[in-house]
Amino acid sequence: MSSSRLAWQSKTVLLLVLPWTAVEVVLQAQDWLTRDPHSAAWVLGLSAALGLLAWVARSGTPAAALTGAVITASMMFSTAGPSFSPWRTALIPVLTFLVLTSAATRFGRARKERLGTAERKHGRVAAQVAANMGVAALAATPMIQAWIVDRLAIPYSAALPLITVALAALAEAAADTVSSEIGQVLGGWPVMLTTLRRVEAGTDGAISLAGTAAGVLAAGVVSAAGVLALGGGAAMLAVSWGGGVFGLFFDSLLGATLERRGWLNNDAVNFLSTASAAAFAAAAFVLLPLAGRH
């Protein structure tokens, strides 16, 4: 099945993410402009500047840059405290994610071009941004968090704040991109996750030791950035990092099975993989109390 026949999946991902986050930004901006216009200006200005920078650097199309700016603003508003500081919001893990993935994408570009796996010159498109960052943005919104708490009966915990769910999704997105980009350059002959047989670099579901190690490290760096910015602790680091690594392998499993069979495209795989990381973190809230956390 050609990728064009699965284009509806990319459009679906974008429709699941962008309208919701855009509405969230508008509602939160109205609230913040009423009670703290200076902070609202910081959020909107920094998010817009980040999107503009991504466009100028050709990391994404204009639509992708706009999508990224909306998602960043939504996550910043959702994580801003009463005493506002942009450096104590989700801006820091988002910036860390962008720096890591951008550097990994540019690393060894000549080899990727020979393999035919290099990213297009104009960078990512809007659906790719939504697929990578959308779950994190949705999981950070107050309404989704309230739904998660209600459905899973999650107890409040200062040691493991609910933003951990969103951070796990962002960590997985970083792990997936970095592992794929670094693995193509340094990983040598990768193997298929499901069979452990050697395959060509860039094959859906293929993994390599170098790529996997780079992905695990990237997930840890994004998780650590989030913990430092949002005032988390060891539990938040462990759960978000663990969720990122879980999602990394789930991504390879989907690639080796459903994507190779032509049932899912890459955007759908990325969206579902970040969702699996978020689910891993959400499950931790349920399972940890059973192990004795109160």
Solvent accessible surface area in square Angstrom, and as a share of the most:
residue,aa,sasa,rsa
1,M,129,0.57
2,S,59,0.38
3,S,90,0.58
4,S,86,0.56
5,R,161,0.59
6,L,12,0.06
7,A,40,0.31
8,W,148,0.52
9,Q,11,0.05
10,S,18,0.12
11,K,133,0.56
12,T,55,0.32
13,V,7,0.04
14,L,43,0.22
15,L,127,0.63
16,L,94,0.47
17,V,0,0.00
18,L,47,0.23
19,P,64,0.40
20,W,91,0.32
21,T,0,0.00
22,A,36,0.28
23,V,88,0.50
24,E,18,0.08
25,V,18,0.11
26,V,83,0.48
27,L,101,0.50
28,Q,26,0.11
29,A,10,0.08
30,Q,107,0.47
31,D,66,0.34
32,W,8,0.03
33,L,89,0.44
34,T,118,0.69
35,R,141,0.52
36,D,39,0.20
37,P,76,0.48
38,H,130,0.58
39,S,5,0.03
40,A,0,0.00
41,A,61,0.47
42,W,101,0.36
43,V,0,0.00
44,L,65,0.32
45,G,40,0.39
46,L,43,0.21
47,S,3,0.02
48,A,61,0.47
49,A,56,0.44
50,L,25,0.13
51,G,7,0.07
52,L,103,0.51
53,L,114,0.57
54,A,31,0.24
55,W,123,0.43
56,V,105,0.60
57,A,48,0.38
58,R,172,0.63
59,S,32,0.21
60,G,6,0.06
61,T,27,0.16
62,P,85,0.53
63,A,56,0.44
64,A,3,0.02
65,A,9,0.07
66,L,113,0.56
67,T,2,0.01
68,G,15,0.15
69,A,13,0.10
70,V,26,0.15
71,I,0,0.00
72,T,2,0.01
73,A,4,0.03
74,S,0,0.00
75,M,5,0.02
76,M,0,0.00
77,F,5,0.02
78,S,28,0.18
79,T,23,0.14
80,A,19,0.15
81,G,30,0.29
82,P,141,0.89
83,S,102,0.66
84,F,37,0.16
85,S,33,0.21
86,P,12,0.07
87,W,132,0.46
88,R,125,0.46
89,T,1,0.00
90,A,1,0.01
91,L,5,0.02
92,I,45,0.23
93,P,2,0.01
94,V,0,0.00
95,L,55,0.28
96,T,26,0.15
97,F,9,0.04
98,L,56,0.28
99,V,98,0.56
100,L,48,0.24
101,T,11,0.06
102,S,37,0.24
103,A,62,0.48
104,A,6,0.04
105,T,9,0.05
106,R,117,0.43
107,F,87,0.36
108,G,28,0.27
109,R,63,0.23
110,A,64,0.50
111,R,76,0.28
112,K,1,0.01
113,E,85,0.38
114,R,181,0.66
115,L,65,0.32
116,G,66,0.63
117,T,44,0.26
118,A,27,0.21
119,E,37,0.17
120,R,136,0.50
121,K,145,0.61
122,H,82,0.37
123,G,1,0.01
124,R,46,0.17
125,V,44,0.25
126,A,12,0.10
127,A,12,0.09
128,Q,36,0.16
129,V,18,0.11
130,A,0,0.00
131,A,0,0.00
132,N,6,0.03
133,M,6,0.02
134,G,0,0.00
135,V,14,0.08
136,A,0,0.00
137,A,0,0.00
138,L,30,0.15
139,A,7,0.05
140,A,2,0.01
141,T,0,0.00
142,P,71,0.44
143,M,127,0.57
144,I,45,0.23
145,Q,35,0.16
146,A,61,0.47
147,W,138,0.48
148,I,16,0.08
149,V,60,0.34
150,D,112,0.58
151,R,161,0.59
152,L,73,0.36
153,A,84,0.65
154,I,13,0.07
155,P,64,0.40
156,Y,193,0.73
157,S,15,0.09
158,A,81,0.63
159,A,58,0.45
160,L,0,0.00
161,P,38,0.24
162,L,27,0.13
163,I,22,0.11
164,T,0,0.00
165,V,3,0.02
166,A,0,0.00
167,L,4,0.02
168,A,0,0.00
169,A,0,0.00
170,L,0,0.00
171,A,0,0.00
172,E,1,0.01
173,A,1,0.00
174,A,0,0.00
175,A,0,0.00
176,D,21,0.11
177,T,11,0.06
178,V,12,0.07
179,S,16,0.10
180,S,53,0.34
181,E,20,0.09
182,I,28,0.14
183,G,11,0.11
184,Q,16,0.07
185,V,29,0.17
186,L,106,0.53
187,G,17,0.16
188,G,43,0.41
189,W,145,0.51
190,P,12,0.08
191,V,40,0.23
192,M,11,0.05
193,L,45,0.22
194,T,70,0.41
195,T,75,0.43
196,L,126,0.63
197,R,178,0.65
198,R,176,0.64
199,V,33,0.19
200,E,108,0.49
201,A,17,0.13
202,G,43,0.41
203,T,33,0.19
204,D,57,0.30
205,G,9,0.09
206,A,25,0.20
207,I,37,0.19
208,S,15,0.10
209,L,161,0.80
210,A,35,0.27
211,G,2,0.02
212,T,29,0.17
213,A,57,0.45
214,A,21,0.16
215,G,0,0.00
216,V,45,0.26
217,L,118,0.58
218,A,4,0.03
219,A,0,0.00
220,G,7,0.07
221,V,59,0.34
222,V,0,0.00
223,S,0,0.00
224,A,38,0.29
225,A,14,0.11
226,G,0,0.00
227,V,18,0.10
228,L,134,0.67
229,A,5,0.04
230,L,39,0.19
231,G,52,0.50
232,G,22,0.22
233,G,31,0.30
234,A,86,0.67
235,A,34,0.26
236,M,0,0.00
237,L,55,0.27
238,A,65,0.51
239,V,15,0.09
240,S,0,0.00
241,W,91,0.32
242,G,25,0.24
243,G,0,0.00
244,G,0,0.00
245,V,36,0.21
246,F,96,0.40
247,G,0,0.00
248,L,10,0.05
249,F,80,0.33
250,F,64,0.27
251,D,19,0.10
252,S,14,0.09
253,L,78,0.39
254,L,15,0.07
255,G,2,0.02
256,A,13,0.10
257,T,34,0.20
258,L,54,0.27
259,E,25,0.11
260,R,128,0.47
261,R,153,0.56
262,G,10,0.10
263,W,143,0.50
264,L,26,0.13
265,N,19,0.10
266,N,75,0.38
267,D,13,0.07
268,A,9,0.07
269,V,2,0.01
270,N,11,0.06
271,F,28,0.12
272,L,73,0.36
273,S,0,0.00
274,T,0,0.00
275,A,35,0.27
276,S,14,0.09
277,A,0,0.00
278,A,10,0.08
279,A,59,0.46
280,F,78,0.32
281,A,0,0.00
282,A,12,0.09
283,A,42,0.32
284,A,13,0.10
285,F,3,0.01
286,V,58,0.33
287,L,107,0.53
288,L,59,0.30
289,P,34,0.22
290,L,141,0.70
291,A,90,0.70
292,G,46,0.44
293,R,51,0.18
294,H,205,0.92
